[in-house]
Amino acid sequence: MRACVHIYSMMSMHEEAVALALQVDPELAMAEADKVEDDEDLRKKLWLMVAKHVIEQEKGAKRENIRKAIAFLKETDGLLKIEDILPFFPDFA
């Protein structure tokens, strides 16, 4: 699976690479999303894919989820804001 992610990445099929990487390892998906440097819109879209996956996978306490989301935002180096990821949280959060 990791080899397929790498092949997609080499073929500039970044959305497919991130989608497949999310099935394998979220850290790999983050690395793939970070590789896109010349297209800010695509980079943001890829990071949003990762954010959605990370938030939906967390089943812990609400405070814990929010802490992890804030930590995730820091990893995006200012690309995403809290407003970008709020729709991925359940209404009660």
Phi and psi restraints in degrees (range 20) as a CNS / XPLOR table:
assign (resid 1 and name C) (resid 2 and name N)
       (resid 2 and name CA) (resid 2 and name C) 1.0 -62.6 20.0 2
assign (resid 2 and name N) (resid 2 and name CA)
       (resid 2 and name C) (resid 3 and name N) 1.0 -36.7 20.0 2
assign (resid 2 and name C) (resid 3 and name N)
       (resid 3 and name CA) (resid 3 and name C) 1.0 -64.8 20.0 2
assign (resid 3 and name N) (resid 3 and name CA)
       (resid 3 and name C) (resid 4 and name N) 1.0 -39.4 20.0 2
assign (resid 3 and name C) (resid 4 and name N)
       (resid 4 and name CA) (resid 4 and name C) 1.0 -64.0 20.0 2
assign (resid 4 and name N) (resid 4 and name CA)
       (resid 4 and name C) (resid 5 and name N) 1.0 -40.0 20.0 2
assign (resid 4 and name C) (resid 5 and name N)
       (resid 5 and name CA) (resid 5 and name C) 1.0 -60.1 20.0 2
assign (resid 5 and name N) (resid 5 and name CA)
       (resid 5 and name C) (resid 6 and name N) 1.0 -44.7 20.0 2
assign (resid 5 and name C) (resid 6 and name N)
       (resid 6 and name CA) (resid 6 and name C) 1.0 -63.2 20.0 2
assign (resid 6 and name N) (resid 6 and name CA)
       (resid 6 and name C) (resid 7 and name N) 1.0 -42.0 20.0 2
assign (resid 6 and name C) (resid 7 and name N)
       (resid 7 and name CA) (resid 7 and name C) 1.0 -63.7 20.0 2
assign (resid 7 and name N) (resid 7 and name CA)
       (resid 7 and name C) (resid 8 and name N) 1.0 -46.4 20.0 2
assign (resid 7 and name C) (resid 8 and name N)
       (resid 8 and name CA) (resid 8 and name C) 1.0 -56.9 20.0 2
assign (resid 8 and name N) (resid 8 and name CA)
       (resid 8 and name C) (resid 9 and name N) 1.0 -42.9 20.0 2
assign (resid 8 and name C) (resid 9 and name N)
       (resid 9 and name CA) (resid 9 and name C) 1.0 -63.0 20.0 2
assign (resid 9 and name N) (resid 9 and name CA)
       (resid 9 and name C) (resid 10 and name N) 1.0 -43.8 20.0 2
assign (resid 9 and name C) (resid 10 and name N)
       (resid 10 and name CA) (resid 10 and name C) 1.0 -64.8 20.0 2
assign (resid 10 and name N) (resid 10 and name CA)
       (resid 10 and name C) (resid 11 and name N) 1.0 -29.0 20.0 2
assign (resid 10 and name C) (resid 11 and name N)
       (resid 11 and name CA) (resid 11 and name C) 1.0 -87.9 20.0 2
assign (resid 11 and name N) (resid 11 and name CA)
       (resid 11 and name C) (resid 12 and name N) 1.0 8.5 20.0 2
assign (resid 11 and name C) (resid 12 and name N)
       (resid 12 and name CA) (resid 12 and name C) 1.0 60.1 20.0 2
assign (resid 12 and name N) (resid 12 and name CA)
       (resid 12 and name C) (resid 13 and name N) 1.0 30.6 20.0 2
assign (resid 12 and name C) (resid 13 and name N)
       (resid 13 and name CA) (resid 13 and name C) 1.0 -100.3 20.0 2
assign (resid 13 and name N) (resid 13 and name CA)
       (resid 13 and name C) (resid 14 and name N) 1.0 68.3 20.0 2
assign (resid 13 and name C) (resid 14 and name N)
       (resid 14 and name CA) (resid 14 and name C) 1.0 -67.7 20.0 2
assign (resid 14 and name N) (resid 14 and name CA)
       (resid 14 and name C) (resid 15 and name N) 1.0 -38.3 20.0 2
assign (resid 14 and name C) (resid 15 and name N)
       (resid 15 and name CA) (resid 15 and name C) 1.0 -62.6 20.0 2
assign (resid 15 and name N) (resid 15 and name CA)
       (resid 15 and name C) (resid 16 and name N) 1.0 -43.3 20.0 2
assign (resid 15 and name C) (resid 16 and name N)
       (resid 16 and name CA) (resid 16 and name C) 1.0 -65.9 20.0 2
assign (resid 16 and name N) (resid 16 and name CA)
       (resid 16 and name C) (resid 17 and name N) 1.0 -38.3 20.0 2
assign (resid 16 and name C) (resid 17 and name N)
       (resid 17 and name CA) (resid 17 and name C) 1.0 -62.5 20.0 2
assign (resid 17 and name N) (resid 17 and name CA)
       (resid 17 and name C) (resid 18 and name N) 1.0 -44.8 20.0 2
assign (resid 17 and name C) (resid 18 and name N)
       (resid 18 and name CA) (resid 18 and name C) 1.0 -67.9 20.0 2
assign (resid 18 and name N) (resid 18 and name CA)
       (resid 18 and name C) (resid 19 and name N) 1.0 -43.1 20.0 2
assign (resid 18 and name C) (resid 19 and name N)
       (resid 19 and name CA) (resid 19 and name C) 1.0 -59.5 20.0 2
assign (resid 19 and name N) (resid 19 and name CA)
       (resid 19 and name C) (resid 20 and name N) 1.0 -43.1 20.0 2
assign (resid 19 and name C) (resid 20 and name N)
       (resid 20 and name CA) (resid 20 and name C) 1.0 -71.0 20.0 2
assign (resid 20 and name N) (resid 20 and name CA)
       (resid 20 and name C) (resid 21 and name N) 1.0 -38.8 20.0 2
assign (resid 20 and name C) (resid 21 and name N)
       (resid 21 and name CA) (resid 21 and name C) 1.0 -63.5 20.0 2
assign (resid 21 and name N) (resid 21 and name CA)
       (resid 21 and name C) (resid 22 and name N) 1.0 -32.4 20.0 2
assign (resid 21 and name C) (resid 22 and name N)
       (resid 22 and name CA) (resid 22 and name C) 1.0 -64.5 20.0 2
assign (resid 22 and name N) (resid 22 and name CA)
       (resid 22 and name C) (resid 23 and name N) 1.0 -26.5 20.0 2
assign (resid 22 and name C) (resid 23 and name N)
       (resid 23 and name CA) (resid 23 and name C) 1.0 -76.6 20.0 2
assign (resid 23 and name N) (resid 23 and name CA)
       (resid 23 and name C) (resid 24 and name N) 1.0 -22.6 20.0 2
assign (resid 23 and name C) (resid 24 and name N)
       (resid 24 and name CA) (resid 24 and name C) 1.0 -96.5 20.0 2
assign (resid 24 and name N) (resid 24 and name CA)
       (resid 24 and name C) (resid 25 and name N) 1.0 -56.6 20.0 2
assign (resid 24 and name C) (resid 25 and name N)
       (resid 25 and name CA) (resid 25 and name C) 1.0 -161.5 20.0 2
assign (resid 25 and name N) (resid 25 and name CA)
       (resid 25 and name C) (resid 26 and name N) 1.0 119.9 20.0 2
assign (resid 25 and name C) (resid 26 and name N)
       (resid 26 and name CA) (resid 26 and name C) 1.0 -58.3 20.0 2
assign (resid 26 and name N) (resid 26 and name CA)
       (resid 26 and name C) (resid 27 and name N) 1.0 -31.6 20.0 2
assign (resid 26 and name C) (resid 27 and name N)
       (resid 27 and name CA) (resid 27 and name C) 1.0 -63.7 20.0 2
assign (resid 27 and name N) (resid 27 and name CA)
       (resid 27 and name C) (resid 28 and name N) 1.0 -39.4 20.0 2
assign (resid 27 and name C) (resid 28 and name N)
       (resid 28 and name CA) (resid 28 and name C) 1.0 -64.1 20.0 2
assign (resid 28 and name N) (resid 28 and name CA)
       (resid 28 and name C) (resid 29 and name N) 1.0 -41.1 20.0 2
assign (resid 28 and name C) (resid 29 and name N)
       (resid 29 and name CA) (resid 29 and name C) 1.0 -63.1 20.0 2
assign (resid 29 and name N) (resid 29 and name CA)
       (resid 29 and name C) (resid 30 and name N) 1.0 -40.4 20.0 2
assign (resid 29 and name C) (resid 30 and name N)
       (resid 30 and name CA) (resid 30 and name C) 1.0 -63.4 20.0 2
assign (resid 30 and name N) (resid 30 and name CA)
       (resid 30 and name C) (resid 31 and name N) 1.0 -41.0 20.0 2
assign (resid 30 and name C) (resid 31 and name N)
       (resid 31 and name CA) (resid 31 and name C) 1.0 -63.9 20.0 2
assign (resid 31 and name N) (resid 31 and name CA)
       (resid 31 and name C) (resid 32 and name N) 1.0 -40.8 20.0 2
assign (resid 31 and name C) (resid 32 and name N)
       (resid 32 and name CA) (resid 32 and name C) 1.0 -66.5 20.0 2
assign (resid 32 and name N) (resid 32 and name CA)
       (resid 32 and name C) (resid 33 and name N) 1.0 -41.5 20.0 2
assign (resid 32 and name C) (resid 33 and name N)
       (resid 33 and name CA) (resid 33 and name C) 1.0 -64.2 20.0 2
assign (resid 33 and name N) (resid 33 and name CA)
       (resid 33 and name C) (resid 34 and name N) 1.0 -32.3 20.0 2
assign (resid 33 and name C) (resid 34 and name N)
       (resid 34 and name CA) (resid 34 and name C) 1.0 -76.8 20.0 2
assign (resid 34 and name N) (resid 34 and name CA)
       (resid 34 and name C) (resid 35 and name N) 1.0 -16.9 20.0 2
assign (resid 34 and name C) (resid 35 and name N)
       (resid 35 and name CA) (resid 35 and name C) 1.0 -69.5 20.0 2
assign (resid 35 and name N) (resid 35 and name CA)
       (resid 35 and name C) (resid 36 and name N) 1.0 -28.3 20.0 2
assign (resid 35 and name C) (resid 36 and name N)
       (resid 36 and name CA) (resid 36 and name C) 1.0 -75.2 20.0 2
assign (resid 36 and name N) (resid 36 and name CA)
       (resid 36 and name C) (resid 37 and name N) 1.0 115.7 20.0 2
assign (resid 36 and name C) (resid 37 and name N)
       (resid 37 and name CA) (resid 37 and name C) 1.0 -115.3 20.0 2
assign (resid 37 and name N) (resid 37 and name CA)
       (resid 37 and name C) (resid 38 and name N) 1.0 -25.0 20.0 2
assign (resid 37 and name C) (resid 38 and name N)
       (resid 38 and name CA) (resid 38 and name C) 1.0 -92.0 20.0 2
assign (resid 38 and name N) (resid 38 and name CA)
       (resid 38 and name C) (resid 39 and name N) 1.0 -9.3 20.0 2
assign (resid 38 and name C) (resid 39 and name N)
       (resid 39 and name CA) (resid 39 and name C) 1.0 -130.2 20.0 2
assign (resid 39 and name N) (resid 39 and name CA)
       (resid 39 and name C) (resid 40 and name N) 1.0 97.5 20.0 2
assign (resid 39 and name C) (resid 40 and name N)
       (resid 40 and name CA) (resid 40 and name C) 1.0 -62.5 20.0 2
assign (resid 40 and name N) (resid 40 and name CA)
       (resid 40 and name C) (resid 41 and name N) 1.0 -37.9 20.0 2
assign (resid 40 and name C) (resid 41 and name N)
       (resid 41 and name CA) (resid 41 and name C) 1.0 -64.4 20.0 2
assign (resid 41 and name N) (resid 41 and name CA)
       (resid 41 and name C) (resid 42 and name N) 1.0 -44.2 20.0 2
assign (resid 41 and name C) (resid 42 and name N)
       (resid 42 and name CA) (resid 42 and name C) 1.0 -65.8 20.0 2
assign (resid 42 and name N) (resid 42 and name CA)
       (resid 42 and name C) (resid 43 and name N) 1.0 -41.7 20.0 2
assign (resid 42 and name C) (resid 43 and name N)
       (resid 43 and name CA) (resid 43 and name C) 1.0 -60.9 20.0 2
assign (resid 43 and name N) (resid 43 and name CA)
       (resid 43 and name C) (resid 44 and name N) 1.0 -42.6 20.0 2
assign (resid 43 and name C) (resid 44 and name N)
       (resid 44 and name CA) (resid 44 and name C) 1.0 -65.2 20.0 2
assign (resid 44 and name N) (resid 44 and name CA)
       (resid 44 and name C) (resid 45 and name N) 1.0 -41.8 20.0 2
assign (resid 44 and name C) (resid 45 and name N)
       (resid 45 and name CA) (resid 45 and name C) 1.0 -60.6 20.0 2
assign (resid 45 and name N) (resid 45 and name CA)
       (resid 45 and name C) (resid 46 and name N) 1.0 -41.8 20.0 2
assign (resid 45 and name C) (resid 46 and name N)
       (resid 46 and name CA) (resid 46 and name C) 1.0 -65.7 20.0 2
assign (resid 46 and name N) (resid 46 and name CA)
       (resid 46 and name C) (resid 47 and name N) 1.0 -43.1 20.0 2
assign (resid 46 and name C) (resid 47 and name N)
       (resid 47 and name CA) (resid 47 and name C) 1.0 -65.5 20.0 2
assign (resid 47 and name N) (resid 47 and name CA)
       (resid 47 and name C) (resid 48 and name N) 1.0 -33.9 20.0 2
assign (resid 47 and name C) (resid 48 and name N)
       (resid 48 and name CA) (resid 48 and name C) 1.0 -66.3 20.0 2
assign (resid 48 and name N) (resid 48 and name CA)
       (resid 48 and name C) (resid 49 and name N) 1.0 -35.8 20.0 2
assign (resid 48 and name C) (resid 49 and name N)
       (resid 49 and name CA) (resid 49 and name C) 1.0 -61.1 20.0 2
assign (resid 49 and name N) (resid 49 and name CA)
       (resid 49 and name C) (resid 50 and name N) 1.0 -44.7 20.0 2
assign (resid 49 and name C) (resid 50 and name N)
       (resid 50 and name CA) (resid 50 and name C) 1.0 -65.7 20.0 2
assign (resid 50 and name N) (resid 50 and name CA)
       (resid 50 and name C) (resid 51 and name N) 1.0 -44.1 20.0 2
assign (resid 50 and name C) (resid 51 and name N)
       (resid 51 and name CA) (resid 51 and name C) 1.0 -59.9 20.0 2
assign (resid 51 and name N) (resid 51 and name CA)
       (resid 51 and name C) (resid 52 and name N) 1.0 -45.3 20.0 2
assign (resid 51 and name C) (resid 52 and name N)
       (resid 52 and name CA) (resid 52 and name C) 1.0 -59.2 20.0 2
assign (resid 52 and name N) (resid 52 and name CA)
       (resid 52 and name C) (resid 53 and name N) 1.0 -45.0 20.0 2
assign (resid 52 and name C) (resid 53 and name N)
       (resid 53 and name CA) (resid 53 and name C) 1.0 -63.0 20.0 2
assign (resid 53 and name N) (resid 53 and name CA)
       (resid 53 and name C) (resid 54 and name N) 1.0 -47.2 20.0 2
assign (resid 53 and name C) (resid 54 and name N)
       (resid 54 and name CA) (resid 54 and name C) 1.0 -62.5 20.0 2
assign (resid 54 and name N) (resid 54 and name CA)
       (resid 54 and name C) (resid 55 and name N) 1.0 -45.1 20.0 2
assign (resid 54 and name C) (resid 55 and name N)
       (resid 55 and name CA) (resid 55 and name C) 1.0 -68.0 20.0 2
assign (resid 55 and name N) (resid 55 and name CA)
       (resid 55 and name C) (resid 56 and name N) 1.0 -41.2 20.0 2
assign (resid 55 and name C) (resid 56 and name N)
       (resid 56 and name CA) (resid 56 and name C) 1.0 -70.5 20.0 2
assign (resid 56 and name N) (resid 56 and name CA)
       (resid 56 and name C) (resid 57 and name N) 1.0 -24.7 20.0 2
assign (resid 56 and name C) (resid 57 and name N)
       (resid 57 and name CA) (resid 57 and name C) 1.0 -79.2 20.0 2
assign (resid 57 and name N) (resid 57 and name CA)
       (resid 57 and name C) (resid 58 and name N) 1.0 -23.9 20.0 2
assign (resid 57 and name C) (resid 58 and name N)
       (resid 58 and name CA) (resid 58 and name C) 1.0 -77.3 20.0 2
assign (resid 58 and name N) (resid 58 and name CA)
       (resid 58 and name C) (resid 59 and name N) 1.0 124.2 20.0 2
assign (resid 58 and name C) (resid 59 and name N)
       (resid 59 and name CA) (resid 59 and name C) 1.0 -116.8 20.0 2
assign (resid 59 and name N) (resid 59 and name CA)
       (resid 59 and name C) (resid 60 and name N) 1.0 13.2 20.0 2
assign (resid 59 and name C) (resid 60 and name N)
       (resid 60 and name CA) (resid 60 and name C) 1.0 -77.9 20.0 2
assign (resid 60 and name N) (resid 60 and name CA)
       (resid 60 and name C) (resid 61 and name N) 1.0 -164.4 20.0 2
assign (resid 60 and name C) (resid 61 and name N)
       (resid 61 and name CA) (resid 61 and name C) 1.0 -65.2 20.0 2
assign (resid 61 and name N) (resid 61 and name CA)
       (resid 61 and name C) (resid 62 and name N) 1.0 155.1 20.0 2
assign (resid 61 and name C) (resid 62 and name N)
       (resid 62 and name CA) (resid 62 and name C) 1.0 -58.5 20.0 2
assign (resid 62 and name N) (resid 62 and name CA)
       (resid 62 and name C) (resid 63 and name N) 1.0 -44.1 20.0 2
assign (resid 62 and name C) (resid 63 and name N)
       (resid 63 and name CA) (resid 63 and name C) 1.0 -62.6 20.0 2
assign (resid 63 and name N) (resid 63 and name CA)
       (resid 63 and name C) (resid 64 and name N) 1.0 -40.0 20.0 2
assign (resid 63 and name C) (resid 64 and name N)
       (resid 64 and name CA) (resid 64 and name C) 1.0 -62.4 20.0 2
assign (resid 64 and name N) (resid 64 and name CA)
       (resid 64 and name C) (resid 65 and name N) 1.0 -43.1 20.0 2
assign (resid 64 and name C) (resid 65 and name N)
       (resid 65 and name CA) (resid 65 and name C) 1.0 -60.9 20.0 2
assign (resid 65 and name N) (resid 65 and name CA)
       (resid 65 and name C) (resid 66 and name N) 1.0 -42.3 20.0 2
assign (resid 65 and name C) (resid 66 and name N)
       (resid 66 and name CA) (resid 66 and name C) 1.0 -66.8 20.0 2
assign (resid 66 and name N) (resid 66 and name CA)
       (resid 66 and name C) (resid 67 and name N) 1.0 -40.2 20.0 2
assign (resid 66 and name C) (resid 67 and name N)
       (resid 67 and name CA) (resid 67 and name C) 1.0 -61.3 20.0 2
assign (resid 67 and name N) (resid 67 and name CA)
       (resid 67 and name C) (resid 68 and name N) 1.0 -44.1 20.0 2
assign (resid 67 and name C) (resid 68 and name N)
       (resid 68 and name CA) (resid 68 and name C) 1.0 -65.8 20.0 2
assign (resid 68 and name N) (resid 68 and name CA)
       (resid 68 and name C) (resid 69 and name N) 1.0 -36.4 20.0 2
assign (resid 68 and name C) (resid 69 and name N)
       (resid 69 and name CA) (resid 69 and name C) 1.0 -65.1 20.0 2
assign (resid 69 and name N) (resid 69 and name CA)
       (resid 69 and name C) (resid 70 and name N) 1.0 -41.4 20.0 2
assign (resid 69 and name C) (resid 70 and name N)
       (resid 70 and name CA) (resid 70 and name C) 1.0 -65.3 20.0 2
assign (resid 70 and name N) (resid 70 and name CA)
       (resid 70 and name C) (resid 71 and name N) 1.0 -41.5 20.0 2
assign (resid 70 and name C) (resid 71 and name N)
       (resid 71 and name CA) (resid 71 and name C) 1.0 -62.4 20.0 2
assign (resid 71 and name N) (resid 71 and name CA)
       (resid 71 and name C) (resid 72 and name N) 1.0 -39.5 20.0 2
assign (resid 71 and name C) (resid 72 and name N)
       (resid 72 and name CA) (resid 72 and name C) 1.0 -63.4 20.0 2
assign (resid 72 and name N) (resid 72 and name CA)
       (resid 72 and name C) (resid 73 and name N) 1.0 -41.8 20.0 2
assign (resid 72 and name C) (resid 73 and name N)
       (resid 73 and name CA) (resid 73 and name C) 1.0 -59.6 20.0 2
assign (resid 73 and name N) (resid 73 and name CA)
       (resid 73 and name C) (resid 74 and name N) 1.0 -37.2 20.0 2
assign (resid 73 and name C) (resid 74 and name N)
       (resid 74 and name CA) (resid 74 and name C) 1.0 -64.8 20.0 2
assign (resid 74 and name N) (resid 74 and name CA)
       (resid 74 and name C) (resid 75 and name N) 1.0 -31.6 20.0 2
assign (resid 74 and name C) (resid 75 and name N)
       (resid 75 and name CA) (resid 75 and name C) 1.0 -69.9 20.0 2
assign (resid 75 and name N) (resid 75 and name CA)
       (resid 75 and name C) (resid 76 and name N) 1.0 -21.0 20.0 2
assign (resid 75 and name C) (resid 76 and name N)
       (resid 76 and name CA) (resid 76 and name C) 1.0 -84.5 20.0 2
assign (resid 76 and name N) (resid 76 and name CA)
       (resid 76 and name C) (resid 77 and name N) 1.0 1.8 20.0 2
assign (resid 76 and name C) (resid 77 and name N)
       (resid 77 and name CA) (resid 77 and name C) 1.0 54.0 20.0 2
assign (resid 77 and name N) (resid 77 and name CA)
       (resid 77 and name C) (resid 78 and name N) 1.0 44.3 20.0 2
assign (resid 77 and name C) (resid 78 and name N)
       (resid 78 and name CA) (resid 78 and name C) 1.0 81.8 20.0 2
assign (resid 78 and name N) (resid 78 and name CA)
       (resid 78 and name C) (resid 79 and name N) 1.0 0.2 20.0 2
assign (resid 78 and name C) (resid 79 and name N)
       (resid 79 and name CA) (resid 79 and name C) 1.0 -68.6 20.0 2
assign (resid 79 and name N) (resid 79 and name CA)
       (resid 79 and name C) (resid 80 and name N) 1.0 -41.8 20.0 2
assign (resid 79 and name C) (resid 80 and name N)
       (resid 80 and name CA) (resid 80 and name C) 1.0 -105.9 20.0 2
assign (resid 80 and name N) (resid 80 and name CA)
       (resid 80 and name C) (resid 81 and name N) 1.0 149.7 20.0 2
assign (resid 80 and name C) (resid 81 and name N)
       (resid 81 and name CA) (resid 81 and name C) 1.0 -115.7 20.0 2
assign (resid 81 and name N) (resid 81 and name CA)
       (resid 81 and name C) (resid 82 and name N) 1.0 166.6 20.0 2
assign (resid 81 and name C) (resid 82 and name N)
       (resid 82 and name CA) (resid 82 and name C) 1.0 -59.0 20.0 2
assign (resid 82 and name N) (resid 82 and name CA)
       (resid 82 and name C) (resid 83 and name N) 1.0 -33.6 20.0 2
assign (resid 82 and name C) (resid 83 and name N)
       (resid 83 and name CA) (resid 83 and name C) 1.0 -62.7 20.0 2
assign (resid 83 and name N) (resid 83 and name CA)
       (resid 83 and name C) (resid 84 and name N) 1.0 -29.5 20.0 2
assign (resid 83 and name C) (resid 84 and name N)
       (resid 84 and name CA) (resid 84 and name C) 1.0 -70.1 20.0 2
assign (resid 84 and name N) (resid 84 and name CA)
       (resid 84 and name C) (resid 85 and name N) 1.0 -33.5 20.0 2
assign (resid 84 and name C) (resid 85 and name N)
       (resid 85 and name CA) (resid 85 and name C) 1.0 -101.1 20.0 2
assign (resid 85 and name N) (resid 85 and name CA)
       (resid 85 and name C) (resid 86 and name N) 1.0 -8.9 20.0 2
assign (resid 85 and name C) (resid 86 and name N)
       (resid 86 and name CA) (resid 86 and name C) 1.0 -55.8 20.0 2
assign (resid 86 and name N) (resid 86 and name CA)
       (resid 86 and name C) (resid 87 and name N) 1.0 -39.4 20.0 2
assign (resid 86 and name C) (resid 87 and name N)
       (resid 87 and name CA) (resid 87 and name C) 1.0 -60.7 20.0 2
assign (resid 87 and name N) (resid 87 and name CA)
       (resid 87 and name C) (resid 88 and name N) 1.0 -18.3 20.0 2
assign (resid 87 and name C) (resid 88 and name N)
       (resid 88 and name CA) (resid 88 and name C) 1.0 -81.9 20.0 2
assign (resid 88 and name N) (resid 88 and name CA)
       (resid 88 and name C) (resid 89 and name N) 1.0 -14.1 20.0 2
assign (resid 88 and name C) (resid 89 and name N)
       (resid 89 and name CA) (resid 89 and name C) 1.0 -84.9 20.0 2
assign (resid 89 and name N) (resid 89 and name CA)
       (resid 89 and name C) (resid 90 and name N) 1.0 149.8 20.0 2
assign (resid 89 and name C) (resid 90 and name N)
       (resid 90 and name CA) (resid 90 and name C) 1.0 -62.8 20.0 2
assign (resid 90 and name N) (resid 90 and name CA)
       (resid 90 and name C) (resid 91 and name N) 1.0 157.1 20.0 2
assign (resid 90 and name C) (resid 91 and name N)
       (resid 91 and name CA) (resid 91 and name C) 1.0 -56.9 20.0 2
assign (resid 91 and name N) (resid 91 and name CA)
       (resid 91 and name C) (resid 92 and name N) 1.0 -36.5 20.0 2
assign (resid 91 and name C) (resid 92 and name N)
       (resid 92 and name CA) (resid 92 and name C) 1.0 -74.7 20.0 2
assign (resid 92 and name N) (resid 92 and name CA)
       (resid 92 and name C) (resid 93 and name N) 1.0 -17.0 20.0 2
